[in-house]
């Protein structure tokens, strides 16, 4: 389950590095290897959650 705080972090990473949602999905999968508690996410779900944030 993706927490709002984790989605906010991913939104900042996406903005800073100009990642597409698919690249962000790969980033979450790469983060999942060293830190197994961090969930990986699919790009469409990430996009929906990021657009729904109240930033």
mmCIF entry with sequence, helices, sheets and N, C-alpha, C, O atoms, coordinates in Angstrom:
data_MODEL
# 
_entry.id   MODEL 
# 
_entity.id                         1 
_entity.type                       polymer 
_entity.pdbx_number_of_molecules   1 
# 
_entity_poly.entity_id                      1 
_entity_poly.type                           'polypeptide(L)' 
_entity_poly.nstd_linkage                   no 
_entity_poly.nstd_monomer                   no 
_entity_poly.pdbx_seq_one_letter_code       
;(UNK)(UNK)(UNK)(UNK)(UNK)(UNK)(UNK)(UNK)(UNK)(UNK)(UNK)(UNK)(UNK)(UNK)(UNK)(UNK)
(UNK)(UNK)(UNK)(UNK)(UNK)(UNK)(UNK)(UNK)(UNK)(UNK)(UNK)(UNK)(UNK)(UNK)(UNK)(UNK)
(UNK)(UNK)(UNK)(UNK)(UNK)(UNK)(UNK)(UNK)(UNK)(UNK)(UNK)(UNK)(UNK)(UNK)(UNK)(UNK)
(UNK)(UNK)(UNK)(UNK)(UNK)(UNK)(UNK)
;
_entity_poly.pdbx_seq_one_letter_code_can   XXXXXXXXXXXXXXXXXXXXXXXXXXXXXXXXXXXXXXXXXXXXXXXXXXXXXXX 
_entity_poly.pdbx_strand_id                 A 
# 
loop_
_entity_poly_seq.entity_id 
_entity_poly_seq.num 
_entity_poly_seq.mon_id 
_entity_poly_seq.hetero 
1 1  UNK n 
1 2  UNK n 
1 3  UNK n 
1 4  UNK n 
1 5  UNK n 
1 6  UNK n 
1 7  UNK n 
1 8  UNK n 
1 9  UNK n 
1 10 UNK n 
1 11 UNK n 
1 12 UNK n 
1 13 UNK n 
1 14 UNK n 
1 15 UNK n 
1 16 UNK n 
1 17 UNK n 
1 18 UNK n 
1 19 UNK n 
1 20 UNK n 
1 21 UNK n 
1 22 UNK n 
1 23 UNK n 
1 24 UNK n 
1 25 UNK n 
1 26 UNK n 
1 27 UNK n 
1 28 UNK n 
1 29 UNK n 
1 30 UNK n 
1 31 UNK n 
1 32 UNK n 
1 33 UNK n 
1 34 UNK n 
1 35 UNK n 
1 36 UNK n 
1 37 UNK n 
1 38 UNK n 
1 39 UNK n 
1 40 UNK n 
1 41 UNK n 
1 42 UNK n 
1 43 UNK n 
1 44 UNK n 
1 45 UNK n 
1 46 UNK n 
1 47 UNK n 
1 48 UNK n 
1 49 UNK n 
1 50 UNK n 
1 51 UNK n 
1 52 UNK n 
1 53 UNK n 
1 54 UNK n 
1 55 UNK n 
# 
_struct_asym.id          A 
_struct_asym.entity_id   1 
# 
loop_
_struct_conf.conf_type_id 
_struct_conf.id 
_struct_conf.pdbx_PDB_helix_id 
_struct_conf.beg_label_comp_id 
_struct_conf.beg_label_asym_id 
_struct_conf.beg_label_seq_id 
_struct_conf.pdbx_beg_PDB_ins_code 
_struct_conf.end_label_comp_id 
_struct_conf.end_label_asym_id 
_struct_conf.end_label_seq_id 
_struct_conf.pdbx_end_PDB_ins_code 
_struct_conf.beg_auth_comp_id 
_struct_conf.beg_auth_asym_id 
_struct_conf.beg_auth_seq_id 
_struct_conf.end_auth_comp_id 
_struct_conf.end_auth_asym_id 
_struct_conf.end_auth_seq_id 
_struct_conf.pdbx_PDB_helix_class 
_struct_conf.details 
_struct_conf.pdbx_PDB_helix_length 
HELX_P HELX_P1 AA1 UNK A 4  ? UNK A 17 ? UNK A 4  UNK A 17 1 ? 14 
HELX_P HELX_P2 AA2 UNK A 21 ? UNK A 34 ? UNK A 21 UNK A 34 1 ? 14 
HELX_P HELX_P3 AA3 UNK A 43 ? UNK A 51 ? UNK A 43 UNK A 51 1 ? 9  
# 
_struct_conf_type.id          HELX_P 
_struct_conf_type.criteria    ? 
_struct_conf_type.reference   ? 
# 
loop_
_atom_site.group_PDB 
_atom_site.id 
_atom_site.type_symbol 
_atom_site.label_atom_id 
_atom_site.label_alt_id 
_atom_site.label_comp_id 
_atom_site.label_asym_id 
_atom_site.label_entity_id 
_atom_site.label_seq_id 
_atom_site.pdbx_PDB_ins_code 
_atom_site.Cartn_x 
_atom_site.Cartn_y 
_atom_site.Cartn_z 
_atom_site.occupancy 
_atom_site.B_iso_or_equiv 
_atom_site.pdbx_formal_charge 
_atom_site.auth_seq_id 
_atom_site.auth_comp_id 
_atom_site.auth_asym_id 
_atom_site.auth_atom_id 
_atom_site.pdbx_PDB_model_num 
ATOM 1   N N  . UNK A 1 1  ? 0.838  -1.185 0.000   1.00 0.00 ? 1  UNK A N  1 
ATOM 2   C CA . UNK A 1 1  ? 0.000  0.000  0.000   1.00 0.00 ? 1  UNK A CA 1 
ATOM 3   C C  . UNK A 1 1  ? 0.883  1.247  0.000   1.00 0.00 ? 1  UNK A C  1 
ATOM 4   O O  . UNK A 1 1  ? 1.793  1.377  0.818   1.00 0.00 ? 1  UNK A O  1 
ATOM 5   N N  . UNK A 1 2  ? 0.607  2.141  -0.908  1.00 0.00 ? 2  UNK A N  1 
ATOM 6   C CA . UNK A 1 2  ? 1.364  3.383  -0.998  1.00 0.00 ? 2  UNK A CA 1 
ATOM 7   C C  . UNK A 1 2  ? 0.755  4.430  -0.073  1.00 0.00 ? 2  UNK A C  1 
ATOM 8   O O  . UNK A 1 2  ? -0.432 4.743  -0.167  1.00 0.00 ? 2  UNK A O  1 
ATOM 9   N N  . UNK A 1 3  ? 1.568  4.957  0.806   1.00 0.00 ? 3  UNK A N  1 
ATOM 10  C CA . UNK A 1 3  ? 1.086  6.019  1.683   1.00 0.00 ? 3  UNK A CA 1 
ATOM 11  C C  . UNK A 1 3  ? 1.126  7.349  0.933   1.00 0.00 ? 3  UNK A C  1 
ATOM 12  O O  . UNK A 1 3  ? 1.845  7.491  -0.056  1.00 0.00 ? 3  UNK A O  1 
ATOM 13  N N  . UNK A 1 4  ? 0.360  8.304  1.404   1.00 0.00 ? 4  UNK A N  1 
ATOM 14  C CA . UNK A 1 4  ? 0.349  9.630  0.775   1.00 0.00 ? 4  UNK A CA 1 
ATOM 15  C C  . UNK A 1 4  ? 1.727  10.276 0.841   1.00 0.00 ? 4  UNK A C  1 
ATOM 16  O O  . UNK A 1 4  ? 2.146  10.962 -0.091  1.00 0.00 ? 4  UNK A O  1 
ATOM 17  N N  . UNK A 1 5  ? 2.413  10.056 1.930   1.00 0.00 ? 5  UNK A N  1 
ATOM 18  C CA . UNK A 1 5  ? 3.747  10.649 2.098   1.00 0.00 ? 5  UNK A CA 1 
ATOM 19  C C  . UNK A 1 5  ? 4.743  10.078 1.075   1.00 0.00 ? 5  UNK A C  1 
ATOM 20  O O  . UNK A 1 5  ? 5.565  10.813 0.526   1.00 0.00 ? 5  UNK A O  1 
ATOM 21  N N  . UNK A 1 6  ? 4.662  8.765  0.824   1.00 0.00 ? 6  UNK A N  1 
ATOM 22  C CA . UNK A 1 6  ? 5.532  8.123  -0.161  1.00 0.00 ? 6  UNK A CA 1 
ATOM 23  C C  . UNK A 1 6  ? 5.195  8.630  -1.566  1.00 0.00 ? 6  UNK A C  1 
ATOM 24  O O  . UNK A 1 6  ? 6.094  8.858  -2.375  1.00 0.00 ? 6  UNK A O  1 
ATOM 25  N N  . UNK A 1 7  ? 3.923  8.804  -1.852  1.00 0.00 ? 7  UNK A N  1 
ATOM 26  C CA . UNK A 1 7  ? 3.507  9.329  -3.158  1.00 0.00 ? 7  UNK A CA 1 
ATOM 27  C C  . UNK A 1 7  ? 3.994  10.765 -3.325  1.00 0.00 ? 7  UNK A C  1 
ATOM 28  O O  . UNK A 1 7  ? 4.415  11.152 -4.415  1.00 0.00 ? 7  UNK A O  1 
ATOM 29  N N  . UNK A 1 8  ? 3.943  11.554 -2.262  1.00 0.00 ? 8  UNK A N  1 
ATOM 30  C CA . UNK A 1 8  ? 4.470  12.921 -2.319  1.00 0.00 ? 8  UNK A CA 1 
ATOM 31  C C  . UNK A 1 8  ? 5.967  12.912 -2.602  1.00 0.00 ? 8  UNK A C  1 
ATOM 32  O O  . UNK A 1 8  ? 6.456  13.709 -3.402  1.00 0.00 ? 8  UNK A O  1 
ATOM 33  N N  . UNK A 1 9  ? 6.694  12.010 -1.945  1.00 0.00 ? 9  UNK A N  1 
ATOM 34  C CA . UNK A 1 9  ? 8.130  11.870 -2.198  1.00 0.00 ? 9  UNK A CA 1 
ATOM 35  C C  . UNK A 1 9  ? 8.376  11.525 -3.665  1.00 0.00 ? 9  UNK A C  1 
ATOM 36  O O  . UNK A 1 9  ? 9.255  12.106 -4.302  1.00 0.00 ? 9  UNK A O  1 
ATOM 37  N N  . UNK A 1 10 ? 7.609  10.591 -4.195  1.00 0.00 ? 10 UNK A N  1 
ATOM 38  C CA . UNK A 1 10 ? 7.775  10.192 -5.591  1.00 0.00 ? 10 UNK A CA 1 
ATOM 39  C C  . UNK A 1 10 ? 7.411  11.334 -6.543  1.00 0.00 ? 10 UNK A C  1 
ATOM 40  O O  . UNK A 1 10 ? 8.020  11.468 -7.605  1.00 0.00 ? 10 UNK A O  1 
ATOM 41  N N  . UNK A 1 11 ? 6.438  12.146 -6.178  1.00 0.00 ? 11 UNK A N  1 
ATOM 42  C CA . UNK A 1 11 ? 6.077  13.303 -7.007  1.00 0.00 ? 11 UNK A CA 1 
ATOM 43  C C  . UNK A 1 11 ? 7.232  14.297 -7.062  1.00 0.00 ? 11 UNK A C  1 
ATOM 44  O O  . UNK A 1 11 ? 7.508  14.876 -8.112  1.00 0.00 ? 11 UNK A O  1 
ATOM 45  N N  . UNK A 1 12 ? 7.898  14.492 -5.940  1.00 0.00 ? 12 UNK A N  1 
ATOM 46  C CA . UNK A 1 12 ? 9.056  15.397 -5.906  1.00 0.00 ? 12 UNK A CA 1 
ATOM 47  C C  . UNK A 1 12 ? 10.190 14.828 -6.754  1.00 0.00 ? 12 UNK A C  1 
ATOM 48  O O  . UNK A 1 12 ? 10.823 15.561 -7.514  1.00 0.00 ? 12 UNK A O  1 
ATOM 49  N N  . UNK A 1 13 ? 10.449 13.534 -6.629  1.00 0.00 ? 13 UNK A N  1 
ATOM 50  C CA . UNK A 1 13 ? 11.490 12.883 -7.439  1.00 0.00 ? 13 UNK A CA 1 
ATOM 51  C C  . UNK A 1 13 ? 11.151 13.024 -8.914  1.00 0.00 ? 13 UNK A C  1 
ATOM 52  O O  . UNK A 1 13 ? 12.024 13.324 -9.729  1.00 0.00 ? 13 UNK A O  1 
ATOM 53  N N  . UNK A 1 14 ? 9.895  12.812 -9.259  1.00 0.00 ? 14 UNK A N  1 
ATOM 54  C CA . UNK A 1 14 ? 9.474  12.928 -10.656 1.00 0.00 ? 14 UNK A CA 1 
ATOM 55  C C  . UNK A 1 14 ? 9.714  14.337 -11.182 1.00 0.00 ? 14 UNK A C  1 
ATOM 56  O O  . UNK A 1 14 ? 10.191 14.513 -12.304 1.00 0.00 ? 14 UNK A O  1 
ATOM 57  N N  . UNK A 1 15 ? 9.387  15.333 -10.378 1.00 0.00 ? 15 UNK A N  1 
ATOM 58  C CA . UNK A 1 15 ? 9.569  16.724 -10.786 1.00 0.00 ? 15 UNK A CA 1 
ATOM 59  C C  . UNK A 1 15 ? 11.050 17.079 -10.916 1.00 0.00 ? 15 UNK A C  1 
ATOM 60  O O  . UNK A 1 15 ? 11.457 17.692 -11.903 1.00 0.00 ? 15 UNK A O  1 
ATOM 61  N N  . UNK A 1 16 ? 11.855 16.696 -9.924  1.00 0.00 ? 16 UNK A N  1 
ATOM 62  C CA . UNK A 1 16 ? 13.272 17.072 -9.919  1.00 0.00 ? 16 UNK A CA 1 
ATOM 63  C C  . UNK A 1 16 ? 14.057 16.436 -11.057 1.00 0.00 ? 16 UNK A C  1 
ATOM 64  O O  . UNK A 1 16 ? 14.936 17.069 -11.641 1.00 0.00 ? 16 UNK A O  1 
ATOM 65  N N  . UNK A 1 17 ? 13.737 15.177 -11.373 1.00 0.00 ? 17 UNK A N  1 
ATOM 66  C CA . UNK A 1 17 ? 14.498 14.456 -12.387 1.00 0.00 ? 17 UNK A CA 1 
ATOM 67  C C  . UNK A 1 17 ? 13.764 14.344 -13.719 1.00 0.00 ? 17 UNK A C  1 
ATOM 68  O O  . UNK A 1 17 ? 14.230 13.657 -14.628 1.00 0.00 ? 17 UNK A O  1 
ATOM 69  N N  . UNK A 1 18 ? 12.620 15.013 -13.839 1.00 0.00 ? 18 UNK A N  1 
ATOM 70  C CA . UNK A 1 18 ? 11.825 15.001 -15.081 1.00 0.00 ? 18 UNK A CA 1 
ATOM 71  C C  . UNK A 1 18 ? 11.526 13.581 -15.553 1.00 0.00 ? 18 UNK A C  1 
ATOM 72  O O  . UNK A 1 18 ? 11.642 13.269 -16.738 1.00 0.00 ? 18 UNK A O  1 
ATOM 73  N N  . UNK A 1 19 ? 11.138 12.722 -14.601 1.00 0.00 ? 19 UNK A N  1 
ATOM 74  C CA . UNK A 1 19 ? 10.803 11.337 -14.923 1.00 0.00 ? 19 UNK A CA 1 
ATOM 75  C C  . UNK A 1 19 ? 9.396  11.267 -15.506 1.00 0.00 ? 19 UNK A C  1 
ATOM 76  O O  . UNK A 1 19 ? 8.505  12.017 -15.109 1.00 0.00 ? 19 UNK A O  1 
ATOM 77  N N  . UNK A 1 20 ? 9.215  10.354 -16.452 1.00 0.00 ? 20 UNK A N  1 
ATOM 78  C CA . UNK A 1 20 ? 7.857  10.011 -16.863 1.00 0.00 ? 20 UNK A CA 1 
ATOM 79  C C  . UNK A 1 20 ? 7.298  9.051  -15.811 1.00 0.00 ? 20 UNK A C  1 
ATOM 80  O O  . UNK A 1 20 ? 8.031  8.586  -14.938 1.00 0.00 ? 20 UNK A O  1 
ATOM 81  N N  . UNK A 1 21 ? 6.026  8.762  -15.896 1.00 0.00 ? 21 UNK A N  1 
ATOM 82  C CA . UNK A 1 21 ? 5.430  7.850  -14.904 1.00 0.00 ? 21 UNK A CA 1 
ATOM 83  C C  . UNK A 1 21 ? 6.016  6.447  -15.029 1.00 0.00 ? 21 UNK A C  1 
ATOM 84  O O  . UNK A 1 21 ? 6.177  5.752  -14.026 1.00 0.00 ? 21 UNK A O  1 
ATOM 85  N N  . UNK A 1 22 ? 6.333  6.029  -16.240 1.00 0.00 ? 22 UNK A N  1 
ATOM 86  C CA . UNK A 1 22 ? 6.947  4.703  -16.422 1.00 0.00 ? 22 UNK A CA 1 
ATOM 87  C C  . UNK A 1 22 ? 8.353  4.666  -15.816 1.00 0.00 ? 22 UNK A C  1 
ATOM 88  O O  . UNK A 1 22 ? 8.745  3.663  -15.220 1.00 0.00 ? 22 UNK A O  1 
ATOM 89  N N  . UNK A 1 23 ? 9.103  5.743  -15.965 1.00 0.00 ? 23 UNK A N  1 
ATOM 90  C CA . UNK A 1 23 ? 10.424 5.801  -15.343 1.00 0.00 ? 23 UNK A CA 1 
ATOM 91  C C  . UNK A 1 23 ? 10.300 5.797  -13.828 1.00 0.00 ? 23 UNK A C  1 
ATOM 92  O O  . UNK A 1 23 ? 11.124 5.200  -13.135 1.00 0.00 ? 23 UNK A O  1 
ATOM 93  N N  . UNK A 1 24 ? 9.286  6.451  -13.318 1.00 0.00 ? 24 UNK A N  1 
ATOM 94  C CA . UNK A 1 24 ? 9.050  6.474  -11.881 1.00 0.00 ? 24 UNK A CA 1 
ATOM 95  C C  . UNK A 1 24 ? 8.690  5.077  -11.374 1.00 0.00 ? 24 UNK A C  1 
ATOM 96  O O  . UNK A 1 24 ? 9.077  4.697  -10.268 1.00 0.00 ? 24 UNK A O  1 
ATOM 97  N N  . UNK A 1 25 ? 7.959  4.324  -12.172 1.00 0.00 ? 25 UNK A N  1 
ATOM 98  C CA . UNK A 1 25 ? 7.651  2.937  -11.814 1.00 0.00 ? 25 UNK A CA 1 
ATOM 99  C C  . UNK A 1 25 ? 8.946  2.134  -11.691 1.00 0.00 ? 25 UNK A C  1 
ATOM 100 O O  . UNK A 1 25 ? 9.109  1.375  -10.735 1.00 0.00 ? 25 UNK A O  1 
ATOM 101 N N  . UNK A 1 26 ? 9.856  2.289  -12.632 1.00 0.00 ? 26 UNK A N  1 
ATOM 102 C CA . UNK A 1 26 ? 11.147 1.616  -12.562 1.00 0.00 ? 26 UNK A CA 1 
ATOM 103 C C  . UNK A 1 26 ? 11.958 2.063  -11.359 1.00 0.00 ? 26 UNK A C  1 
ATOM 104 O O  . UNK A 1 26 ? 12.659 1.259  -10.745 1.00 0.00 ? 26 UNK A O  1 
ATOM 105 N N  . UNK A 1 27 ? 11.865 3.335  -11.020 1.00 0.00 ? 27 UNK A N  1 
ATOM 106 C CA . UNK A 1 27 ? 12.558 3.869  -9.849  1.00 0.00 ? 27 UNK A CA 1 
ATOM 107 C C  . UNK A 1 27 ? 12.046 3.199  -8.579  1.00 0.00 ? 27 UNK A C  1 
ATOM 108 O O  . UNK A 1 27 ? 12.839 2.841  -7.708  1.00 0.00 ? 27 UNK A O  1 
ATOM 109 N N  . UNK A 1 28 ? 10.726 3.024  -8.465  1.00 0.00 ? 28 UNK A N  1 
ATOM 110 C CA . UNK A 1 28 ? 10.180 2.367  -7.270  1.00 0.00 ? 28 UNK A CA 1 
ATOM 111 C C  . UNK A 1 28 ? 10.598 0.907  -7.210  1.00 0.00 ? 28 UNK A C  1 
ATOM 112 O O  . UNK A 1 28 ? 10.841 0.376  -6.126  1.00 0.00 ? 28 UNK A O  1 
ATOM 113 N N  . UNK A 1 29 ? 10.685 0.256  -8.359  1.00 0.00 ? 29 UNK A N  1 
ATOM 114 C CA . UNK A 1 29 ? 11.146 -1.141 -8.372  1.00 0.00 ? 29 UNK A CA 1 
ATOM 115 C C  . UNK A 1 29 ? 12.613 -1.230 -7.955  1.00 0.00 ? 29 UNK A C  1 
ATOM 116 O O  . UNK A 1 29 ? 13.008 -2.159 -7.252  1.00 0.00 ? 29 UNK A O  1 
ATOM 117 N N  . UNK A 1 30 ? 13.416 -0.262 -8.391  1.00 0.00 ? 30 UNK A N  1 
ATOM 118 C CA . UNK A 1 30 ? 14.829 -0.243 -8.000  1.00 0.00 ? 30 UNK A CA 1 
ATOM 119 C C  . UNK A 1 30 ? 14.975 0.043  -6.508  1.00 0.00 ? 30 UNK A C  1 
ATOM 120 O O  . UNK A 1 30 ? 15.851 -0.527 -5.858  1.00 0.00 ? 30 UNK A O  1 
ATOM 121 N N  . UNK A 1 31 ? 14.141 0.910  -5.959  1.00 0.00 ? 31 UNK A N  1 
ATOM 122 C CA . UNK A 1 31 ? 14.176 1.191  -4.521  1.00 0.00 ? 31 UNK A CA 1 
ATOM 123 C C  . UNK A 1 31 ? 13.750 -0.019 -3.707  1.00 0.00 ? 31 UNK A C  1 
ATOM 124 O O  . UNK A 1 31 ? 14.183 -0.188 -2.567  1.00 0.00 ? 31 UNK A O  1 
ATOM 125 N N  . UNK A 1 32 ? 12.914 -0.851 -4.279  1.00 0.00 ? 32 UNK A N  1 
ATOM 126 C CA . UNK A 1 32 ? 12.398 -2.017 -3.573  1.00 0.00 ? 32 UNK A CA 1 
ATOM 127 C C  . UNK A 1 32 ? 13.483 -3.048 -3.307  1.00 0.00 ? 32 UNK A C  1 
ATOM 128 O O  . UNK A 1 32 ? 13.369 -3.811 -2.348  1.00 0.00 ? 32 UNK A O  1 
ATOM 129 N N  . UNK A 1 33 ? 14.532 -3.099 -4.121  1.00 0.00 ? 33 UNK A N  1 
ATOM 130 C CA . UNK A 1 33 ? 15.599 -4.096 -3.927  1.00 0.00 ? 33 UNK A CA 1 
ATOM 131 C C  . UNK A 1 33 ? 16.389 -3.864 -2.641  1.00 0.00 ? 33 UNK A C  1 
ATOM 132 O O  . UNK A 1 33 ? 16.479 -4.783 -1.827  1.00 0.00 ? 33 UNK A O  1 
ATOM 133 N N  . UNK A 1 34 ? 16.963 -2.685 -2.417  1.00 0.00 ? 34 UNK A N  1 
ATOM 134 C CA . UNK A 1 34 ? 17.715 -2.502 -1.167  1.00 0.00 ? 34 UNK A CA 1 
ATOM 135 C C  . UNK A 1 34 ? 16.823 -2.288 0.055   1.00 0.00 ? 34 UNK A C  1 
ATOM 136 O O  . UNK A 1 34 ? 17.216 -2.615 1.175   1.00 0.00 ? 34 UNK A O  1 
ATOM 137 N N  . UNK A 1 35 ? 15.640 -1.749 -0.152  1.00 0.00 ? 35 UNK A N  1 
ATOM 138 C CA . UNK A 1 35 ? 14.726 -1.476 0.967   1.00 0.00 ? 35 UNK A CA 1 
ATOM 139 C C  . UNK A 1 35 ? 13.411 -2.202 0.673   1.00 0.00 ? 35 UNK A C  1 
ATOM 140 O O  . UNK A 1 35 ? 12.499 -1.636 0.070   1.00 0.00 ? 35 UNK A O  1 
ATOM 141 N N  . UNK A 1 36 ? 13.329 -3.447 1.101   1.00 0.00 ? 36 UNK A N  1 
ATOM 142 C CA . UNK A 1 36 ? 12.192 -4.288 0.714   1.00 0.00 ? 36 UNK A CA 1 
ATOM 143 C C  . UNK A 1 36 ? 10.861 -3.821 1.300   1.00 0.00 ? 36 UNK A C  1 
ATOM 144 O O  . UNK A 1 36 ? 9.805  -4.244 0.829   1.00 0.00 ? 36 UNK A O  1 
ATOM 145 N N  . UNK A 1 37 ? 10.888 -2.966 2.306   1.00 0.00 ? 37 UNK A N  1 
ATOM 146 C CA . UNK A 1 37 ? 9.630  -2.467 2.882   1.00 0.00 ? 37 UNK A CA 1 
ATOM 147 C C  . UNK A 1 37 ? 8.957  -1.441 1.981   1.00 0.00 ? 37 UNK A C  1 
ATOM 148 O O  . UNK A 1 37 ? 7.758  -1.196 2.110   1.00 0.00 ? 37 UNK A O  1 
ATOM 149 N N  . UNK A 1 38 ? 9.718  -0.837 1.070   1.00 0.00 ? 38 UNK A N  1 
ATOM 150 C CA . UNK A 1 38 ? 9.129  0.150  0.162   1.00 0.00 ? 38 UNK A CA 1 
ATOM 151 C C  . UNK A 1 38 ? 8.405  -0.574 -0.970  1.00 0.00 ? 38 UNK A C  1 
ATOM 152 O O  . UNK A 1 38 ? 9.002  -1.412 -1.645  1.00 0.00 ? 38 UNK A O  1 
ATOM 153 N N  . UNK A 1 39 ? 7.149  -0.269 -1.182  1.00 0.00 ? 39 UNK A N  1 
ATOM 154 C CA . UNK A 1 39 ? 6.397  -0.958 -2.231  1.00 0.00 ? 39 UNK A CA 1 
ATOM 155 C C  . UNK A 1 39 ? 6.735  -0.408 -3.613  1.00 0.00 ? 39 UNK A C  1 
ATOM 156 O O  . UNK A 1 39 ? 7.043  0.773  -3.769  1.00 0.00 ? 39 UNK A O  1 
ATOM 157 N N  . UNK A 1 40 ? 6.671  -1.284 -4.605  1.00 0.00 ? 40 UNK A N  1 
ATOM 158 C CA . UNK A 1 40 ? 6.782  -0.804 -5.976  1.00 0.00 ? 40 UNK A CA 1 
ATOM 159 C C  . UNK A 1 40 ? 5.367  -0.484 -6.452  1.00 0.00 ? 40 UNK A C  1 
ATOM 160 O O  . UNK A 1 40 ? 4.391  -0.977 -5.886  1.00 0.00 ? 40 UNK A O  1 
ATOM 161 N N  . UNK A 1 41 ? 5.261  0.331  -7.479  1.00 0.00 ? 41 UNK A N  1 
ATOM 162 C CA . UNK A 1 41 ? 3.942  0.783  -7.919  1.00 0.00 ? 41 UNK A CA 1 
ATOM 163 C C  . UNK A 1 41 ? 3.864  0.782  -9.434  1.00 0.00 ? 41 UNK A C  1 
ATOM 164 O O  . UNK A 1 41 ? 4.876  0.935  -10.119 1.00 0.00 ? 41 UNK A O  1 
ATOM 165 N N  . UNK A 1 42 ? 2.655  0.609  -9.951  1.00 0.00 ? 42 UNK A N  1 
ATOM 166 C CA . UNK A 1 42 ? 2.467  0.677  -11.394 1.00 0.00 ? 42 UNK A CA 1 
ATOM 167 C C  . UNK A 1 42 ? 2.290  2.136  -11.820 1.00 0.00 ? 42 UNK A C  1 
ATOM 168 O O  . UNK A 1 42 ? 1.857  2.977  -11.032 1.00 0.00 ? 42 UNK A O  1 
ATOM 169 N N  . UNK A 1 43 ? 2.629  2.417  -13.063 1.00 0.00 ? 43 UNK A N  1 
ATOM 170 C CA . UNK A 1 43 ? 2.673  3.809  -13.513 1.00 0.00 ? 43 UNK A CA 1 
ATOM 171 C C  . UNK A 1 43 ? 1.293  4.463  -13.544 1.00 0.00 ? 43 UNK A C  1 
ATOM 172 O O  . UNK A 1 43 ? 1.174  5.647  -13.230 1.00 0.00 ? 43 UNK A O  1 
ATOM 173 N N  . UNK A 1 44 ? 0.266  3.732  -13.908 1.00 0.00 ? 44 UNK A N  1 
ATOM 174 C CA . UNK A 1 44 ? -1.062 4.357  -13.984 1.00 0.00 ? 44 UNK A CA 1 
ATOM 175 C C  . UNK A 1 44 ? -1.591 4.701  -12.594 1.00 0.00 ? 44 UNK A C  1 
ATOM 176 O O  . UNK A 1 44 ? -2.213 5.746  -12.404 1.00 0.00 ? 44 UNK A O  1 
ATOM 177 N N  . UNK A 1 45 ? -1.347 3.828  -11.630 1.00 0.00 ? 45 UNK A N  1 
ATOM 178 C CA . UNK A 1 45 ? -1.757 4.113  -10.259 1.00 0.00 ? 45 UNK A CA 1 
ATOM 179 C C  . UNK A 1 45 ? -0.987 5.286  -9.680  1.00 0.00 ? 45 UNK A C  1 
ATOM 180 O O  . UNK A 1 45 ? -1.551 6.124  -8.977  1.00 0.00 ? 45 UNK A O  1 
ATOM 181 N N  . UNK A 1 46 ? 0.315  5.343  -9.981  1.00 0.00 ? 46 UNK A N  1 
ATOM 182 C CA . UNK A 1 46 ? 1.133  6.470  -9.519  1.00 0.00 ? 46 UNK A CA 1 
ATOM 183 C C  . UNK A 1 46 ? 0.632  7.784  -10.102 1.00 0.00 ? 46 UNK A C  1 
ATOM 184 O O  . UNK A 1 46 ? 0.512  8.784  -9.394  1.00 0.00 ? 46 UNK A O  1 
ATOM 185 N N  . UNK A 1 47 ? 0.345  7.771  -11.381 1.00 0.00 ? 47 UNK A N  1 
ATOM 186 C CA . UNK A 1 47 ? -0.121 8.992  -12.042 1.00 0.00 ? 47 UNK A CA 1 
ATOM 187 C C  . UNK A 1 47 ? -1.415 9.479  -11.404 1.00 0.00 ? 47 UNK A C  1 
ATOM 188 O O  . UNK A 1 47 ? -1.562 10.665 -11.111 1.00 0.00 ? 47 UNK A O  1 
ATOM 189 N N  . UNK A 1 48 ? -2.349 8.561  -11.191 1.00 0.00 ? 48 UNK A N  1 
ATOM 190 C CA . UNK A 1 48 ? -3.620 8.910  -10.575 1.00 0.00 ? 48 UNK A CA 1 
ATOM 191 C C  . UNK A 1 48 ? -3.432 9.479  -9.174  1.00 0.00 ? 48 UNK A C  1 
ATOM 192 O O  . UNK A 1 48 ? -4.054 10.477 -8.809  1.00 0.00 ? 48 UNK A O  1 
ATOM 193 N N  . UNK A 1 49 ? -2.566 8.833  -8.392  1.00 0.00 ? 49 UNK A N  1 
ATOM 194 C CA . UNK A 1 49 ? -2.332 9.290  -7.017  1.00 0.00 ? 49 UNK A CA 1 
ATOM 195 C C  . UNK A 1 49 ? -1.632 10.647 -6.992  1.00 0.00 ? 49 UNK A C  1 
ATOM 196 O O  . UNK A 1 49 ? -1.967 11.502 -6.172  1.00 0.00 ? 49 UNK A O  1 
ATOM 197 N N  . UNK A 1 50 ? -0.653 10.850 -7.894  1.00 0.00 ? 50 UNK A N  1 
ATOM 198 C CA . UNK A 1 50 ? 0.067  12.129 -7.936  1.00 0.00 ? 50 UNK A CA 1 
ATOM 199 C C  . UNK A 1 50 ? -0.873 13.256 -8.359  1.00 0.00 ? 50 UNK A C  1 
ATOM 200 O O  . UNK A 1 50 ? -0.838 14.343 -7.782  1.00 0.00 ? 50 UNK A O  1 
ATOM 201 N N  . UNK A 1 51 ? -1.713 13.001 -9.365  1.00 0.00 ? 51 UNK A N  1 
ATOM 202 C CA . UNK A 1 51 ? -2.655 14.034 -9.801  1.00 0.00 ? 51 UNK A CA 1 
ATOM 203 C C  . UNK A 1 51 ? -3.688 14.342 -8.724  1.00 0.00 ? 51 UNK A C  1 
ATOM 204 O O  . UNK A 1 51 ? -4.224 15.449 -8.676  1.00 0.00 ? 51 UNK A O  1 
ATOM 205 N N  . UNK A 1 52 ? -3.967 13.375 -7.867  1.00 0.00 ? 52 UNK A N  1 
ATOM 206 C CA . UNK A 1 52 ? -4.942 13.581 -6.812  1.00 0.00 ? 52 UNK A CA 1 
ATOM 207 C C  . UNK A 1 52 ? -4.390 14.250 -5.566  1.00 0.00 ? 52 UNK A C  1 
ATOM 208 O O  . UNK A 1 52 ? -5.144 14.575 -4.649  1.00 0.00 ? 52 UNK A O  1 
ATOM 209 N N  . UNK A 1 53 ? -3.064 14.461 -5.524  1.00 0.00 ? 53 UNK A N  1 
ATOM 210 C CA . UNK A 1 53 ? -2.468 15.094 -4.350  1.00 0.00 ? 53 UNK A CA 1 
ATOM 211 C C  . UNK A 1 53 ? -2.853 16.559 -4.266  1.00 0.00 ? 53 UNK A C  1 
ATOM 212 O O  . UNK A 1 53 ? -3.053 17.229 -5.279  1.00 0.00 ? 53 UNK A O  1 
ATOM 213 N N  . UNK A 1 54 ? -2.950 17.032 -3.059  1.00 0.00 ? 54 UNK A N  1 
ATOM 214 C CA . UNK A 1 54 ? -3.271 18.439 -2.829  1.00 0.00 ? 54 UNK A CA 1 
ATOM 215 C C  . UNK A 1 54 ? -1.983 19.166 -2.443  1.00 0.00 ? 54 UNK A C  1 
ATOM 216 O O  . UNK A 1 54 ? -1.748 19.461 -1.271  1.00 0.00 ? 54 UNK A O  1 
ATOM 217 N N  . UNK A 1 55 ? -1.152 19.451 -3.454  1.00 0.00 ? 55 UNK A N  1 
ATOM 218 C CA . UNK A 1 55 ? 0.144  20.092 -3.199  1.00 0.00 ? 55 UNK A CA 1 
ATOM 219 C C  . UNK A 1 55 ? 0.081  21.575 -3.448  1.00 0.00 ? 55 UNK A C  1 
ATOM 220 O O  . UNK A 1 55 ? 1.083  22.272 -3.282  1.00 0.00 ? 55 UNK A O  1 
# 
